[in-house]
Amino acid sequence: MELSDANLQTLTEYLKKTLDPDPAIRRPAEKFLESVEGSQNYPLLLLTLLEKSQENVIKVCASVTFKNYIKRNWRIVGILVEDEPNKICESDRIAIKANIVPLMLSSPEQIQKQLSDAISIIGREDFPQKWPDLLTEMVNRFQSGDFHVINGVLRTAHSLFKRYRHEFKSNELWTEIKLVLDAFALPLTNLFKATIELCSTHANDASALKVLFSSLILIAKLFYSLNFQDLPEFFEDNMETWMTNFHTLLTLDNKLLQTDDEEEAGLLELLKSQICDNAALYAQKYDEEFQPYLPRFVTAIWNLLVTTGQEVKYDLLVSNAIQFLASVCERPHYKHLFEDQNTLTSICEKVIVPNMEFRAADEEAFEDNSEEYIRRDLEGSDIDTRRRAACDLVRGLCKFFEGPVTGIFSGYVNSMLQEYAKNPSVNWKHKDAAIYLVTSLASKAQTQKHGITQANELVNLTEFFVNHIQPDLKSASVNEFPVLKADGIKYIMIFRNQVPKEQLLVSIPLLINHLQAESIVVHTYAAHALERLFTMRGTNNSTLITAAEMAPFVEVLLTNLFKALTLPGSSENEYIMKAIMRSFSLLQESIIPYIPSVITQLTQKLLAVSKNPSKPHFNHYMFESICLSIRITCKANPDAVGSFEEALFMVFTEILQNDVQEFIPYVFQVMSLLLEMHKNEIPRSYMALFPHLLQPVLWERTGNIPPLVRLLQAYLERGANTIASAAADKIPGLLGVFQKLIASKANDHQGFYLLNSIIEHMPPESVDQYRKQIFILLFQRLQNSKTTKFIKSFLVFINLYCIKYGALALQEIFDSIQPKMFGMVLEKIIIPEIQKVSGQVEKKICAVGITKILTECPPMMDTEYTKLWTPLLQALIGLFELPEDDTIPDEEHFIDIEDTPGYQTAFSQLAFAGKKEHDPVGQMVNNPRIHLAQSLHKLSTACPGRVPSMLSTSLNAEALQYLQGYLQAASVTLL
């Protein structure tokens, strides 16, 4: 694409169309842009547009399109993938890097943010090696005095350096950070001092202060990133400058920067929050160096906490300030600051209790934004909430002062509960705070999977449960005091390992009852609590709560769970669907009487959500529940498979026809499960679908490959004869799929799964004409790119072929491709590499195949191949007795992530659609060692004297000893 006005015009037209709400106009425009993004100059056309276009909407659209283009294509995956081209040519890369920084700095803020992100994406790949002048270019702009430009530089630097906060230590990382510090630390410090001076100069100019404080926030964030890995010498030498100024800013209060908004944090709050983070970082990691400054920070932050209001806009500031105190009180160095009983009482009274209160904003979230409330409260994304920080501070204080702190809070808890008892309908928030306090006091260590794993010995959890939690859950109405109901259910969930089993059994009917609550939070918590209880393990690893104990509740449990999905706001509630899945898994055959109604409800739900799949977890658990229904029912009654097909196929057809990408991999897995339930023939409904499964477009999506291969394997296992007789013209299509998969390093093993099923199940005459071509394709791949994974799969395949068609047939097909090829394969591949094969079944296939080559292949006994006979036997004994060779060459460690450019629906394996491991030699050979001994005995009977002499001349002593053990175990001798 040339940089011409005509092309700029075309691009403008198409960008406009991508904003059109009508999909008929929007989608073709998106497809067009996708089709030209590999063309030279495409990114430069976008940059020209966002610089020169007269229309602001086109500028913004071009900047977003450019950023996404960089995100998708800048990283060169070609190092790993032969078949993945580099989408951006070198001249475009150079031009982008030359122009993007000045363009970003001269753009308005909305566009500046997009380009700044693009620079950090390019920087992640190219900085510092391939973009050495980026830092100099950025630092030089500090001199400009224009804070629009300076903030652009700071924003870009922040997005470039923030990865230092979570990267693992490595020499490469340290070299890069050192380079950044050498170029950046001094100019940043000078800019910090200059900006603070300007703040004094412009103390009465609100608009100037806004710009300057935006800069200070970014400078404080950069300070955090650059100091995270280790304390740099430069910052240690300049600690006085930074800490004194940080302390001044913490105590600063300028009326011009205060905002009227109660929700949104202002610049002053954001800056102080970041400074609290920076102080906490130094207090935790560099406590010796930070010691002289610590007391004044503790005082400043304490004053901040005592004087800051309850408004939502202060939440981040308050939680960061409390987290600072929490990190300080846990360090032995600073223990003395908190020892005084009055100090502890003051912290409890002035910081912890007020920040545990359930505020109007929390109540609003509970009622109107339940999804966000649940995410924060249940899933631990409440990092920045006041309650979470207060809870962490309680845990921190308990580390050294558990007795006194528990004593102080017990008094609070009792007085809160008394207040509640006086007038529950008015004072319910007191009880909520009391439950929260008890929870934070009692829980020392917690995991998502097991709830509380370590509890405070001084708190009697069961007594509190019986006296204060159960009564709320037993009350007649499931809808009164919803917050307290949710607290009670959460208490059961968190302390499920501390509360005795009999109390949990009492709770189960109460939880089932609360599935009917109108409050989304309450019925979600009830579902989640049941699901967690059902996964608890008792003795001998069985579930703690058994199907027998659940028997009285099966009907009401299933009824209420499915009813809960019809409650407003919960039609795609993932917690409820996960609880349905877990209930099926626990109850097993107890659910069979309810399956007809259950499967109807599940298919209706599937049909509804397939119109617009938006909740990946919900969808996953729904398909798991469908698989469980099928497994449990068909285990008891195999003929029931037909009724499931009747119920599901209509919806499946619709999903496949409408190309619902998110669901197609799931549909293939469920179909495999159903097809594997059939004992003899493939039903006609499946055969009608067979040709469609071979369409190349389905195989383009990586997420489809594993489930499609499994489905084709099910076709071959159940109906190879039908395919050979009724669909022989589709065999080349089947082999075409194998050919495509084998060419990809990421999917070659899937190609072998398919090939092995073809060899094992198809009638030999139906694949005769293709056999030689299959081997030629495999050898071509071996020559072009030989990886450990490919070798392992190749070894399993040739040994399976040998078992199926005989050792002589294997030798003949190799030698028909090229004379003496069989010897080369034995010498260069089988003998040196067999030790790499892993997996019980795979090793068994290889052992039986090699035994056949040794004992049923005449050329091994009387041609030039004879010299390989003993080394092959030695390699086989090695496969039996030596540890597996699991070394992988360095350059192969990254193969898994190749072949998947861009975003694709990833493959999600359904646990309950799992496939049983199939052993193709199970019927024939039980113990491969005994089988080897018997086969050698048979061979020595046919040619007496030969075998012992070959063994005695060249088999090493240790291997010979093992072999004699096999012969003894099989009670045979060699003649």
Secondary structure, 3 states (H helix, E strand, C coil): CCCCHHHHHHHHHHHHHHCCCCHHHHHHHHHHHHHHCCCCCHHHHHHHHHHHCCCHHHHHHHHHHHHHHHHHHCCCCCCCCCCCCCCCCHHHHHHHHHHHHHHHHHCCHHHHHHHHHHHHHHHHHHCCCCCCCHHHHHHHHHHHCCHHHHHHHHHHHHHHHHHHHCCCCCHHHHHHHHHHHHHHHHHHHHHHHHHHHHHHHCCCCHHHHHHHHHHHHHHHHHHHHHHHCCCCHHHHHCHHHHHHHHHHHHHCCCHHHCCCCCCCCCHHHHHHHHHHHHHHHHHHHCHHHHHHHHHHHHHHHHHHHHHCCCCHHHHHHHHHHHHHHHHHHCCHHHHHHHCCHHHHHHHHHHHHHHHHCCCHHHHHHHHHCHHHHHHHHHCCCCCCCHHHHHHHHHHHHHHHHHHHHHHHHHHHHHHHHHHHHHCHHHHHHHHHHHHHHHHHHHEEEEECCCEEEEECCCCCHHHHHHHHHHHHHHCCCCCCCHHHHHHHHHHHHHCCCCCCHHHHHHHHHHHHHHCCCCCHHHHHHHHHHHHHHHCCECHHHCECCCHHHHHHHHHHHHHHHHHHCCCCCCCCCHHHHHHHHHHHHHHHHHHHHHHHHHHHHHHHHHHHHHCCCCCHHHHHHHHHHHHHHHHHHHHHCHHHHHHHHHHHHHHHHHHHHCCCCCCHHHHHHHHHHHHHHCCCCCCHHHHHHHHHHCCHHHHCCHHHHHHHHHHHHHHHHHHHHHHHHHCHHHHHHHHHHHHHHHCCCCCHHHHHHHHHHHHHHCCHHHHHHHHHHHHHHHHHHHHHCCCHHHHHHHHHHHHHHHHHHCHHHHHHHHHHHCCCHHHHHHHHHHHHHHHHCCCHHHHHHHHHHHHHHHHCCCHHHHCHHHHHHHHHHHHHHHHHHCCCCCCCCHHHCCHHHCCCCCCCCCCCCCHHHCCCCCCCCCCCCCCHHHHHHHHHHHHHHHCCCHHHHHHHHHCCHHHHHHHHHHHHHHCCCCC
